[in-house]
Each structure stands twice: as C-alpha cells, then as structure tokens.
C-alpha cells in the first residue's frame, strides 16, 4: 500500500526548478516580485499548481523507470494471469478503468499505485510480496491499491501539494524581500544578491515543511484505502495482509523517490506517508 514520496520528491524537484527559473527571470528583468504582493500571489499559484500537476502527469512514468517494473501486457504464466484478473475484477467493483498491472523485482513485500486519474493508473507489486504472501493477502493488498485509485488520492494530494507549493513560492519571495531590504538598510533599488540567496534557501526549507503537510494528509488517506481493501476482499484478509507486513523485517529496496507510494513505509518521522501498522489494524477491527 504505497503512495506519495514519488509525488513529493518529483514535486519538490519540479517546484525547485521552477523557482530557480522564476528567480532568474527576476534577475534578468531587474524586478523583485516580493514587492508586488498581488502579482506575486498569482504567479506563485500558476507555478505552484503547475508544478504539482506536472509531477502527477509524469508519476506513472517515473514509477516504472525507478523500479524497473515490468508491465504485463500478455500474461506469461498462470500467476500473472491471476494477478491481471484480480485487478480487473476489483477495478470493475470499484467503478474505475482497468489499470496497468506490473511486477517489479525486489525482495521486500511491497506494492504501489499511481497515475494521472482513476482511468489511467498503474498498480505494481514486488516479487517479494508475491513470494511471501498467500493469495488472499495479495488480493487484499491489491484492493488497497485499487481503493487509492478509486478514492482519487493522487488528485487530492496533488491539489493539496499545489496549494502548499503556492505558499512556498510566495513566502520565499516575501522573506527574500524583507532580508534584502534589511541588508540594504532600507535603501531602494533592484533585487540584490541577498534577495536571490534568501529566496533559494527559504524555498528549500519551506518545501520541507510543505512535504510534512502533504505526508500528514497521506497518512489519513491510508486508513481509507485499508477500509476499501477490506470492502473488496474482506476485513480478515486485509488485517492478515497488514499483520504480515508488520512482521516483515526486510529493509525496503525501493528507490527513495517511490517509497511513499508503497504499502509499507518508514514510520515515526514527520515525513512518514503511512501510519503505524498497529494503528491501521486497530482501525480496521474497530470499524
């Protein structure tokens, strides 16, 4: 049940790049956007929302590339045929288009789903998950991922990311203007080096705080996806799958960019995109 760090990492890189482009444009034209609050807010929204949706648009391509996932176009064996048939059955039950189904080579138990919309998604599972889980548990994991797609989690989190991006770009330039003005002793003039350096540093620091906000929302969405997996394949199967994951000692080999899209994630840090397994099992049992 994996979901967000690809979006977070890609978005962070895209927005940082857009921020650099914006800063270069400020330098070339000799302006300081932090002095024009209305225009800055509009431009920040365009760049911030644009960066988030660019990240979403390339998320499926990035996930395939980062994991080396093999998309099943024609099942090569009974196991792949079962996997595709399970995803098709769940997609129909959830009322979404058939996602691409892929397998990637990794020893740990993990899976992820991503994509631009409900009818253009990718669901992938690790070879470790297929080897280590019973079929009913794998079906529950797939149900969790299908629920993420059906719930529109990627779009929701992209919108949230777009909003926080807007404030990152906006506040970084406001802070840059304040620092630059202080360094100049209040004298008027074009943007100085203090403005550009402060903007870049502030954008990185604020970007980390923005990622913390998005990760918090991601943790909330995991509970909904667990409930969706339970509806599709039964609560006992979902609980069994989570319990199996909770006892999995193997460290993840997923690239850092896609760890947050997985069914298991690092727990305890502010940037954790998944709640503790124990809390997820307790939520299912109490529901």
PyMOL commands that set and color helices and strands:
alter all, ss='L'
color gray80, all
select helices_A, chain A and resi 5-29+33-35+37-57+59-67+78-94+127-132+135-150+153-184+193-233+235-246+256-258+277-286
alter helices_A, ss='H'
color red, helices_A
select strands_A, chain A and resi 70-71+100-104+111-117+120-126
alter strands_A, ss='S'
color yellow, strands_A
deselect
rebuild
show_as cartoon
